[in-house]
């Protein structure tokens, strides 16, 4: 029998299903069919998207500060993960104490993890799975948000094109296969950006056999590139935070190691506060749309055109933040006034300066350093 690995997306125990995690009621969390499938593989990986703490100590950031009670470790352990990835944009939401609480309890329960550390060197360390003499290297990294490790502070492993690509290349020299779990991309956007596609393809050229982009909270598209596979968004695993249509479907990625690497996509659906294996009709529709998007991104110019439309529809959100509008004024301006307030605050010369400060490496580095010092 060939070795197989299941890769699932983001998992966060929430108030609606904390009791199920506390009681390790995995059959309820997954449903009977998904429970059987989950346990039919040799290895299982998913992304733990929230620190496990009993006392919240939220860091200053934009966006939600996630957490889950330490008692939910019982359900996480019952899922029998071979490895967890912690390289994401929420693992430091409750500060250094929250990260230490999480890694401490994982260590106590004998659960292996990758993608975080007390410093950048530790966080960037990969993990090697071995089954029947087959070595599978796992490299986990995240885009730069508020939870990134530095040379002397703890956090998640950042994607750094000057370092991460070398890490992948070096890992390939010691492993039969390399899988990269990349936490990044645009939330609720089903296609790769031009830059995301570029870096994922570069990861393949450096030795990755499979690149899986998580974080988007929706199913995206996939691409067969050279002899490897890139998945641009697989959706959540167990994360009951939204009733958006985007959150209601996701994929498990089954990786089969049988002389070569083979990929299967298994649709799952959110059902209230739990997830289930999709039925035949649901699976057919989910995979049909998934394959359709995957064909679209192969068309010349499609990714650029689609991303230009996406950017045009979303740039007012950024302008509103730069102006200093609050949540409701920003929404009123965007949806009712079509951005007239934000646009009136900047002339063309000011917008060009803003573009330069963000686009130019030297300006961006100085701006970010100044903001961090100020904050």
C-alpha positions as CSV (number, residue, x, y, z in Angstrom):
1,X,0.0,0.0,0.0
2,X,1.4,3.4,-1.0
3,X,2.1,6.0,1.7
4,X,-0.3,8.9,1.7
5,X,-0.6,12.3,3.3
6,X,-3.6,14.5,3.9
7,X,-3.1,18.2,4.0
8,X,-5.9,20.3,5.5
9,X,-6.3,24.0,5.8
10,X,-6.9,26.4,8.7
11,X,-8.2,25.1,12.0
12,X,-9.4,27.3,14.8
13,X,-11.6,26.0,17.7
14,X,-14.3,28.6,18.2
15,X,-16.9,29.2,20.8
16,X,-19.5,27.2,18.8
17,X,-17.5,24.0,18.9
18,X,-15.2,24.4,21.9
19,X,-17.1,21.6,23.8
20,X,-16.6,19.2,20.9
21,X,-12.8,19.9,21.0
22,X,-12.8,19.7,24.8
23,X,-14.5,16.3,24.7
24,X,-12.3,15.1,21.8
25,X,-15.5,14.4,19.9
26,X,-13.9,14.0,16.5
27,X,-16.7,11.9,15.0
28,X,-19.1,14.9,15.6
29,X,-16.5,17.4,14.3
30,X,-15.9,15.5,11.1
31,X,-18.9,13.3,10.5
32,X,-18.6,9.5,10.1
33,X,-17.5,9.4,6.4
34,X,-14.9,12.2,6.8
35,X,-13.7,10.6,10.1
36,X,-13.0,7.3,8.3
37,X,-11.2,9.0,5.4
38,X,-9.2,11.1,7.8
39,X,-7.9,8.0,9.5
40,X,-7.2,6.1,6.3
41,X,-3.9,7.8,5.6
42,X,-0.4,7.4,7.0
43,X,0.1,11.1,7.7
44,X,-2.0,14.2,8.4
45,X,-1.0,17.9,8.4
46,X,-3.1,21.0,9.1
47,X,-2.6,24.6,10.0
48,X,-3.3,25.7,13.6
49,X,-4.4,29.3,13.0
50,X,-4.8,30.4,16.6
51,X,-2.7,30.3,19.8
52,X,-3.9,28.1,22.6
53,X,-4.2,30.3,25.8
54,X,-6.4,30.6,28.8
55,X,-5.7,34.3,29.4
56,X,-5.7,36.7,26.5
57,X,-2.9,39.2,26.0
58,X,-3.6,40.6,22.6
59,X,-0.9,42.4,20.6
60,X,-1.5,45.7,18.8
61,X,-2.5,44.9,15.2
62,X,-5.2,45.4,12.6
63,X,-7.5,42.6,12.2
64,X,-8.8,40.1,14.8
65,X,-6.7,38.7,17.6
66,X,-7.5,35.0,17.6
67,X,-7.2,32.5,20.4
68,X,-8.6,29.2,21.6
69,X,-8.7,27.6,25.1
70,X,-5.9,25.3,26.0
71,X,-8.5,22.6,26.8
72,X,-9.2,22.3,23.0
73,X,-5.8,20.5,22.7
74,X,-7.8,17.3,23.5
75,X,-9.6,17.5,20.2
76,X,-6.5,18.6,18.3
77,X,-4.7,15.6,19.7
78,X,-7.6,13.3,18.8
79,X,-7.3,14.4,15.2
80,X,-3.9,12.6,15.4
81,X,-1.9,15.1,13.4
82,X,1.5,14.0,12.2
83,X,2.6,17.6,12.0
84,X,1.0,21.0,12.5
85,X,2.1,24.1,10.7
86,X,2.1,27.3,12.9
87,X,3.5,29.6,10.3
88,X,0.6,32.0,9.9
89,X,-0.6,35.5,10.5
90,X,-2.3,34.8,13.9
91,X,0.1,32.6,15.9
92,X,1.5,35.6,17.7
93,X,-1.9,37.2,18.3
94,X,-1.6,36.8,22.0
95,X,2.1,37.8,22.2
96,X,5.1,35.8,23.1
97,X,3.2,34.3,26.1
98,X,0.5,33.0,23.7
99,X,3.1,31.4,21.4
100,X,5.0,29.8,24.4
101,X,1.7,28.5,25.8
102,X,0.9,26.9,22.4
103,X,4.2,25.3,21.7
104,X,4.5,24.2,25.4
105,X,1.2,22.3,25.3
106,X,1.9,20.8,21.9
107,X,5.2,19.5,23.3
108,X,3.4,18.1,26.3
109,X,1.0,16.2,24.1
110,X,3.7,15.0,21.8
111,X,2.5,16.9,18.7
112,X,5.1,18.0,16.2
113,X,5.0,21.4,14.6
114,X,6.9,23.5,12.1
115,X,7.2,27.2,11.1
116,X,7.7,29.0,14.4
117,X,10.5,29.5,16.8
118,X,12.1,31.7,19.4
119,X,14.0,33.5,16.6
120,X,14.2,33.5,12.9
121,X,16.8,30.7,12.8
122,X,14.5,28.4,14.7
123,X,11.4,29.4,12.9
124,X,12.9,28.7,9.4
125,X,13.8,25.2,10.3
126,X,12.0,22.6,8.1
127,X,10.7,19.2,9.2
128,X,11.3,15.9,7.6
129,X,8.7,13.1,7.6
130,X,9.9,9.6,6.8
131,X,7.8,6.6,5.8
132,X,9.2,3.3,4.6
133,X,12.5,5.0,3.6
134,X,10.8,7.9,1.7
135,X,11.8,11.3,3.1
136,X,9.3,14.2,2.7
137,X,10.6,17.6,3.6
138,X,8.0,20.1,4.9
139,X,8.8,23.8,4.7
140,X,6.3,26.3,6.2
141,X,6.4,30.1,5.8
142,X,4.0,33.1,6.0
143,X,3.7,36.5,4.5
144,X,4.8,39.4,6.6
145,X,2.0,40.6,8.9
146,X,2.1,41.0,12.7
147,X,3.4,37.6,13.8
148,X,6.8,37.3,12.1
149,X,9.9,36.1,13.8
150,X,13.1,38.3,13.7
151,X,16.7,37.5,14.5
152,X,16.1,37.9,18.2
153,X,12.3,37.8,18.7
154,X,9.9,34.8,18.4
155,X,7.2,34.2,15.8
156,X,6.4,32.6,12.5
157,X,8.8,31.9,9.6
158,X,8.5,34.7,7.0
159,X,8.8,34.1,3.3
160,X,12.0,35.9,2.3
161,X,13.0,35.6,-1.4
162,X,16.6,36.0,-0.4
163,X,16.5,33.2,2.2
164,X,13.4,30.9,1.8
165,X,14.3,29.8,-1.7
166,X,17.7,28.7,-0.5
167,X,16.0,26.8,2.4
168,X,13.8,25.0,-0.1
169,X,16.7,24.2,-2.4
170,X,18.8,22.8,0.5
171,X,15.9,20.8,1.8
172,X,15.6,19.1,-1.6
173,X,19.1,17.8,-1.4
174,X,18.2,15.7,1.7
175,X,14.6,14.6,0.8
176,X,12.9,12.6,-1.9
177,X,10.0,15.1,-2.0
178,X,9.6,18.7,-0.7
179,X,6.2,20.2,0.2
180,X,5.9,24.0,0.8
181,X,3.0,25.3,2.9
182,X,2.8,29.0,2.1
183,X,0.5,31.1,4.3
184,X,-0.4,34.0,2.1
185,X,-2.4,35.5,-0.8
186,X,-5.5,37.6,-0.8
187,X,-8.3,36.6,1.5
188,X,-11.5,35.7,-0.3
189,X,-9.9,35.9,-3.7
190,X,-10.0,32.7,-5.8
191,X,-7.1,33.4,-8.1
192,X,-3.3,33.9,-7.6
193,X,-1.9,37.4,-7.9
194,X,0.9,37.8,-10.6
195,X,3.4,38.0,-7.8
196,X,2.1,35.0,-5.9
197,X,2.3,32.9,-9.1
198,X,5.8,34.1,-9.7
199,X,7.1,33.1,-6.3
200,X,5.3,29.8,-6.2
201,X,6.8,28.9,-9.6
202,X,10.2,29.9,-8.3
203,X,9.7,27.6,-5.3
204,X,9.1,24.8,-7.8
205,X,12.3,25.6,-9.7
206,X,14.2,25.5,-6.4
207,X,12.9,22.0,-5.7
208,X,9.3,22.0,-4.3
209,X,7.2,19.2,-5.6
210,X,4.0,20.6,-4.1
211,X,3.2,24.2,-3.0
212,X,0.0,24.7,-1.1
213,X,-1.1,28.3,-0.5
214,X,-3.3,28.6,2.6
215,X,-4.8,31.7,4.3
216,X,-7.3,32.8,1.6
217,X,-10.3,31.1,3.4
218,X,-11.6,29.8,0.0
219,X,-10.9,27.3,-2.7
220,X,-8.8,28.8,-5.4
221,X,-7.2,27.1,-8.4
222,X,-4.3,24.8,-9.1
223,X,-1.5,24.7,-11.7
224,X,0.7,21.9,-12.9
225,X,4.1,23.6,-13.4
226,X,7.0,21.7,-14.7
227,X,6.7,18.4,-12.9
228,X,5.1,19.9,-9.7
229,X,1.8,21.1,-8.5
230,X,0.8,24.5,-7.1
231,X,-2.5,24.9,-5.2
232,X,-3.5,28.6,-4.9
233,X,-5.9,28.3,-2.0
234,X,-7.5,25.2,-0.4
235,X,-10.0,26.8,2.0
236,X,-10.4,26.2,5.7
237,X,-10.4,23.0,7.6
238,X,-12.4,23.6,10.8
239,X,-13.0,27.3,11.3
240,X,-16.6,28.4,12.2
241,X,-16.2,32.2,11.9
242,X,-18.3,33.2,8.9
243,X,-21.3,32.0,6.9
244,X,-19.9,33.5,3.7
245,X,-20.3,31.1,0.7
246,X,-16.5,31.2,0.4
247,X,-16.1,29.6,3.8
248,X,-18.6,26.8,3.2
249,X,-16.5,24.7,0.9
250,X,-12.9,23.6,1.0
251,X,-10.5,20.9,0.0
252,X,-8.4,18.2,1.6
253,X,-5.3,17.6,-0.5
254,X,-4.3,13.9,-0.6
255,X,-0.7,13.3,-1.6
256,X,0.2,9.8,-2.6
257,X,3.8,8.6,-2.7
258,X,4.0,5.7,-5.1
259,X,7.2,5.9,-7.1
260,X,6.0,9.4,-8.0
261,X,3.9,12.0,-6.3
262,X,0.2,12.0,-7.1
263,X,-2.4,14.5,-5.9
264,X,-6.1,14.0,-5.2
265,X,-8.6,16.7,-4.2
266,X,-11.3,15.8,-1.6
267,X,-14.1,18.4,-1.2
268,X,-15.4,19.0,2.3
269,X,-18.2,21.3,3.4
270,X,-18.9,23.4,6.5
271,X,-22.1,22.3,8.2
272,X,-22.8,24.8,11.0
273,X,-20.0,24.4,13.5
274,X,-18.5,21.2,12.0
275,X,-17.3,19.9,8.7
276,X,-18.4,16.9,6.6
277,X,-17.3,15.1,3.5
278,X,-19.1,16.6,0.6
279,X,-21.8,14.4,-1.0
280,X,-21.6,13.3,-4.6
281,X,-23.4,16.3,-6.1
282,X,-21.6,18.8,-3.9
283,X,-18.2,17.3,-4.8
284,X,-19.1,17.4,-8.5
285,X,-19.9,21.1,-8.3
286,X,-17.0,22.1,-6.2
287,X,-14.4,20.3,-8.4
288,X,-16.1,21.6,-11.6
289,X,-15.6,25.2,-10.4
290,X,-12.1,24.4,-9.2
291,X,-11.0,22.9,-12.5
292,X,-12.7,25.8,-14.4
293,X,-10.6,28.4,-12.5
294,X,-7.5,26.2,-13.0
295,X,-8.0,26.3,-16.8
296,X,-8.7,30.1,-16.7
297,X,-5.3,30.9,-15.1
298,X,-3.6,29.2,-18.0
299,X,-5.0,31.7,-20.5
300,X,-2.5,34.3,-21.6
301,X,-3.0,37.5,-19.6
302,X,-5.9,36.2,-17.5
303,X,-4.2,36.5,-14.1
304,X,-3.1,40.0,-14.8
305,X,-6.5,41.1,-16.1
306,X,-8.4,39.5,-13.2
307,X,-6.0,41.0,-10.6
308,X,-6.3,44.4,-12.2
309,X,-10.1,44.2,-11.8
310,X,-9.7,43.0,-8.2
311,X,-7.3,45.9,-7.4
312,X,-9.7,48.4,-8.9
313,X,-12.5,47.2,-6.8
314,X,-10.4,47.2,-3.6
315,X,-8.1,50.2,-3.7
316,X,-10.5,52.5,-2.0
317,X,-10.3,50.4,1.1
318,X,-6.6,51.2,1.4
319,X,-7.1,54.9,0.6
320,X,-9.7,55.1,3.4
321,X,-7.2,53.6,5.8
322,X,-4.5,56.0,4.8
323,X,-6.8,59.0,5.2
324,X,-7.8,57.7,8.7
325,X,-11.4,57.0,8.1
326,X,-13.1,54.8,10.7
327,X,-14.8,51.5,9.8
328,X,-18.2,53.0,9.1
329,X,-17.1,56.2,7.3
330,X,-14.9,54.1,5.1
331,X,-17.8,51.8,4.1
332,X,-20.1,54.7,3.5
333,X,-17.5,56.3,1.3
334,X,-16.8,53.2,-0.7
335,X,-20.3,51.9,-1.2
336,X,-22.5,55.0,-1.2
337,X,-20.2,57.8,-2.3
338,X,-18.1,55.7,-4.6
339,X,-14.9,56.8,-2.9
340,X,-15.4,60.6,-3.4
341,X,-14.3,61.4,0.1
342,X,-11.0,59.4,-0.1
343,X,-10.2,60.6,-3.6
344,X,-10.8,64.2,-2.6
345,X,-8.1,64.0,0.1
346,X,-5.3,63.2,-2.4
347,X,-4.2,64.9,-5.7
348,X,-2.3,63.1,-8.4
349,X,1.1,64.2,-7.1
350,X,0.3,62.9,-3.6
351,X,-0.8,59.5,-5.0
352,X,2.4,59.3,-7.1
353,X,4.4,59.9,-4.0
354,X,2.4,57.2,-2.1
355,X,3.1,54.8,-5.0
356,X,6.8,55.5,-4.8
357,X,7.0,55.1,-1.1
358,X,5.4,51.7,-1.3
359,X,7.0,50.5,-4.5
360,X,10.6,51.6,-4.0
361,X,12.6,49.1,-1.9
362,X,14.6,51.8,-0.1
363,X,11.6,54.0,0.7
364,X,9.5,51.0,1.8
365,X,12.2,49.7,4.1
366,X,12.7,53.1,5.7
367,X,8.9,53.8,6.0
368,X,8.3,50.4,7.7
369,X,11.2,50.8,10.1
370,X,10.0,54.3,11.1
371,X,6.4,53.0,11.6
372,X,7.6,50.1,13.8
373,X,9.8,52.4,15.9
374,X,6.9,54.8,16.3
375,X,4.5,52.0,17.3
